[in-house]
Amino acid sequence: MIVVNAKMITNEKNFEIIKNAVEKLEIETRKEKGCVDYGFSVELHNNSIIRITELWEDLQSLKDHLKTSHIEVFLSEIALGDPPKTDAHFFEATSIPYPDGELPREVQG
């Protein structure tokens, strides 16, 4: 499995541009072959930091994703403002169980 962990640092004006561009991107990406999970989130105490978490079945699926038209559209839309500073890391990983055996009851819902 390929894990992408990225962080965008932006400003209030660009936040709205990015937020509007993300909706279409998330919807289309989640339909892609090899996409296990894909999402953007905002830090609760600092909305200028946007986190991107992606899980892909394999590296080829991620490479194919980066060539899609919805990525091109997303990049062109966020280019309308000041470019966010983005730091991205890519990992090959295997899934492991929760370290203490089970998630705490308080977060199991």
C-alpha atoms as one frame of an Amber mdcrd trajectory, in Angstrom:
protein
   0.000   0.000   0.000   1.163   3.538  -0.753   0.493   6.239   1.833   0.635
   9.941   1.033   0.870  12.367   3.942   0.908  15.996   2.823   0.429  19.400
   4.416  -0.566  22.633   2.661   0.001  25.943   4.401  -2.206  28.651   2.987
  -3.973  31.876   3.946  -7.591  32.909   4.476  -8.140  34.042   0.877  -6.608
  30.909  -0.634  -8.403  28.643   1.812 -11.723  29.323   0.065 -10.180  28.717
  -3.375  -8.690  25.406  -2.243 -11.879  24.369  -0.422 -13.967  24.898  -3.561
 -11.481  23.017  -5.757 -11.213  20.044  -3.392 -14.843  18.899  -3.593 -14.672
  17.838  -7.245 -11.214  16.375  -6.779 -12.231  14.169  -3.851 -15.366  12.890
  -5.603 -13.536  11.948  -8.813 -10.456  10.543  -7.084 -12.476   8.200  -4.879
 -13.840   6.594  -8.079 -10.338   5.758  -9.349  -9.018   2.229  -9.592  -6.598
   1.617  -6.722  -7.868   4.407  -4.459  -8.397   3.016  -0.953  -8.940   6.357
   0.821  -8.523   9.997  -0.131  -9.265  13.077   1.910  -8.438  16.629   2.821
  -8.857  17.972   6.360  -8.240  21.215   8.206  -6.461  21.481  11.539  -9.043
  22.273  14.212  -7.067  25.160  15.715  -5.421  26.535  12.578  -7.455  26.631
   9.372  -4.450  27.758   7.352  -3.097  24.192   7.565  -4.744  21.647   5.289
  -3.769  17.995   5.568  -4.017  15.524   2.702  -4.119  11.799   3.396  -4.192
   9.250   0.606  -4.081   5.452   0.543  -3.412   3.667  -2.753  -3.300  -0.032
  -3.527   0.007   0.377  -5.369   2.433   2.916  -6.809   1.033   2.634 -10.345
  -2.425   3.664  -9.096  -0.929   6.803  -7.551   1.041   7.567 -10.719  -2.123
   7.181 -12.805  -4.006   9.476 -10.410  -1.422  12.223 -10.823  -2.070  12.214
 -14.608  -5.861  12.619 -14.406  -7.813  15.586 -15.709  -9.259  16.266 -12.242
  -5.738  16.760 -10.875  -5.021  19.178 -13.738  -8.236  21.093 -12.992  -7.471
  21.183  -9.257  -3.950  22.535  -9.849  -5.198  25.191 -12.273  -7.920  26.283
  -9.840  -5.613  26.640  -6.830  -3.131  28.541  -9.027  -5.688  31.388  -9.146
  -4.517  32.488  -5.699  -1.139  32.507  -3.995   0.324  29.003  -4.264   0.127
  27.168  -0.935   3.362  25.888   0.537   3.045  22.127   0.295   5.149  19.444
   1.944   4.387  15.882   0.844   5.759  12.511   1.909   5.188   9.163   0.204
   5.499   5.808   1.951   5.179   2.149   1.116   3.433   0.524   4.064   1.712
  -2.538   5.396  -1.280  -2.361   7.676  -0.845  -3.480  11.297  -3.440  -3.882
  14.074  -3.862  -1.292  16.804  -0.739  -1.589  18.987  -2.625  -2.570  22.158
  -4.922  -5.030  20.391  -8.143  -2.986  20.079  -9.108   0.630  19.720 -10.217
   2.094  23.070 -13.979   1.668  23.625 -14.343   5.449  23.901 -13.561   5.889
  20.176 -15.290   2.844  18.710 -18.657   4.585  18.299
